[in-house]
Amino acid sequence: MAQVQNPPSSALVKLDDATDLTDPGPVCVNSAKVLPAINSKDGSVLLSLRVNTDDVTDKIVIRALGLFVNP
């Protein structure tokens, strides 16, 4: 997860979670807390997903993504 700078010429990486998720079924995962917290006034948040597959016929279905925000 990265925070896009203003002006949007770069993005500062706030969280890089390299947890190896190998469960073939549905799974819910919580990443570590981002410290210092992301502040919306500092710019938009960019979420990138790192995906590695063993077979080009493998399928990955993302049914939902959530972002916990503390006030």
Backbone bond lengths (Angstrom), bond angles and torsions (degrees), N, CA, C in turn:
res aa  C-N    CA-C-N  psi(-1)  N-CA   C-N-CA  omega(-1)  CA-C   N-CA-C  phi
1 M - - - 1.414 - - 1.520 106.78 -
2 A 1.295 115.31 135.13 1.463 120.19 -178.03 1.521 109.53 -133.41
3 Q 1.309 114.97 152.43 1.460 119.92 176.99 1.516 107.95 -105.72
4 V 1.330 114.40 122.12 1.455 121.36 -178.88 1.526 108.40 -72.60
5 Q 1.311 115.52 131.50 1.463 120.79 -178.52 1.522 110.23 -80.73
6 N 1.310 115.92 162.67 1.452 121.28 179.84 1.522 108.76 -117.14
7 P 1.317 121.08 113.12 1.463 127.83 5.91 1.531 110.99 -71.73
8 P 1.329 117.27 157.80 1.466 121.86 -172.35 1.528 114.94 -75.58
9 S 1.312 116.85 60.05 1.468 120.13 178.59 1.517 111.58 -96.84
10 S 1.330 117.04 -12.34 1.466 121.09 179.44 1.516 109.64 -155.07
11 A 1.337 115.79 169.94 1.459 121.29 178.12 1.522 108.16 -135.88
12 L 1.317 116.44 133.16 1.455 122.94 -179.62 1.530 108.93 -92.77
13 V 1.342 117.66 119.66 1.465 121.89 -179.06 1.519 108.96 -68.58
14 K 1.323 115.88 123.74 1.462 122.49 179.76 1.523 111.90 -103.24
15 L 1.351 117.28 -29.17 1.460 122.03 -178.95 1.519 109.18 -150.27
16 D 1.328 115.98 128.05 1.463 121.89 175.37 1.520 106.83 -128.90
17 D 1.323 116.18 91.98 1.465 122.77 -176.27 1.524 109.00 -95.22
18 A 1.327 116.50 108.25 1.470 121.31 -177.71 1.529 112.08 -98.18
19 T 1.336 117.09 27.79 1.460 121.21 178.85 1.521 109.63 -58.31
20 D 1.329 116.43 130.06 1.465 122.30 -179.85 1.520 108.66 -84.41
21 L 1.324 116.77 106.72 1.460 121.85 -179.01 1.520 109.35 -101.30
22 T 1.326 116.43 109.42 1.468 120.72 -174.70 1.520 113.33 -116.31
23 D 1.321 118.72 4.07 1.457 121.83 -179.13 1.531 109.61 -66.73
24 P 1.337 118.22 125.77 1.469 119.78 -178.31 1.524 113.58 -75.34
25 G 1.322 117.64 -13.29 1.460 120.31 -178.17 1.510 111.76 -101.62
26 P 1.329 116.22 -176.45 1.463 120.41 177.61 1.529 110.62 -59.84
27 V 1.306 116.04 140.60 1.459 120.39 -179.01 1.523 109.35 -146.62
28 C 1.325 115.14 144.76 1.464 121.15 175.74 1.520 107.07 -114.96
29 V 1.316 116.87 128.50 1.462 121.30 -175.52 1.518 109.78 -128.94
30 N 1.313 115.98 135.79 1.462 121.49 172.55 1.516 108.03 -110.12
31 S 1.304 116.78 126.80 1.462 121.48 176.04 1.521 109.43 -82.15
32 A 1.312 115.14 174.44 1.462 120.61 178.13 1.525 110.33 -67.13
33 K 1.326 115.73 159.29 1.460 119.99 175.18 1.519 109.83 -68.64
34 V 1.301 115.68 145.39 1.462 121.88 177.25 1.529 107.59 -89.33
35 L 1.321 115.58 118.19 1.469 120.39 178.59 1.513 109.61 -127.75
36 P 1.296 121.43 127.50 1.457 124.88 -1.94 1.522 110.80 -68.94
37 A 1.304 115.78 156.05 1.463 121.60 -176.00 1.525 111.65 -60.48
38 I 1.302 115.35 151.94 1.461 121.25 176.32 1.519 108.06 -75.97
39 N 1.307 115.89 131.96 1.456 121.91 -179.34 1.526 107.81 -111.45
40 S 1.321 116.76 122.92 1.461 120.62 -175.63 1.525 113.22 -59.62
41 K 1.305 118.35 -27.56 1.472 119.70 -179.93 1.525 111.95 -71.51
42 D 1.348 117.05 -12.81 1.462 120.92 179.61 1.525 113.30 -87.07
43 G 1.332 117.40 -5.32 1.462 120.62 177.68 1.516 113.02 132.37
44 S 1.310 115.58 173.36 1.463 122.81 -179.42 1.518 111.14 -70.64
45 V 1.340 115.64 161.97 1.459 121.88 177.63 1.526 108.81 -106.65
46 L 1.318 116.30 134.13 1.462 123.30 179.40 1.522 107.98 -111.87
47 L 1.327 117.47 123.84 1.455 122.16 179.14 1.521 108.87 -108.57
48 S 1.326 116.33 123.69 1.467 121.64 177.14 1.516 108.12 -118.41
49 L 1.314 116.79 139.13 1.460 121.82 179.32 1.516 109.96 -110.24
50 R 1.320 116.17 128.42 1.461 122.43 178.53 1.524 107.24 -93.02
51 V 1.327 117.64 119.73 1.455 121.85 -175.81 1.524 109.63 -126.68
52 N 1.331 115.58 126.07 1.459 121.70 175.19 1.521 108.29 -124.62
53 T 1.320 117.49 131.96 1.462 120.85 178.21 1.522 109.72 -126.26
54 D 1.332 115.34 153.09 1.464 120.67 177.73 1.519 111.95 -86.42
55 D 1.304 116.45 -22.86 1.460 121.18 -173.32 1.527 108.25 -136.33
56 V 1.315 117.65 133.72 1.466 120.62 -178.55 1.520 112.47 -66.10
57 T 1.327 117.98 -13.41 1.464 120.40 177.83 1.532 112.17 -90.98
58 D 1.332 117.69 -4.54 1.465 121.11 176.30 1.524 109.48 -61.46
59 K 1.326 115.43 149.88 1.465 120.72 178.19 1.518 109.30 -125.38
60 I 1.311 115.99 140.00 1.452 122.18 175.67 1.524 106.57 -121.95
61 V 1.324 115.38 126.51 1.454 121.14 -179.98 1.523 107.68 -115.66
62 I 1.307 116.17 122.52 1.457 121.05 176.62 1.523 106.32 -105.75
63 R 1.312 115.41 109.96 1.465 120.05 -176.04 1.528 112.00 -88.18
64 A 1.309 116.88 -25.75 1.461 119.02 179.82 1.529 110.31 -163.98
65 L 1.296 115.68 149.02 1.458 122.95 172.22 1.519 106.73 -131.16
66 G 1.305 115.74 141.07 1.455 119.26 179.26 1.505 111.30 -132.62
67 L 1.294 115.70 155.03 1.459 121.99 178.06 1.513 107.28 -132.32
68 F 1.346 115.82 116.63 1.451 120.59 176.44 1.519 108.48 -79.70
69 V 1.318 116.32 127.89 1.460 120.76 -179.28 1.523 108.77 -121.88
70 N 1.307 115.50 125.92 1.467 120.27 174.67 1.522 108.93 -91.49
71 P 1.313 116.62 136.39 1.473 119.03 -179.28 1.512 111.60 -68.84
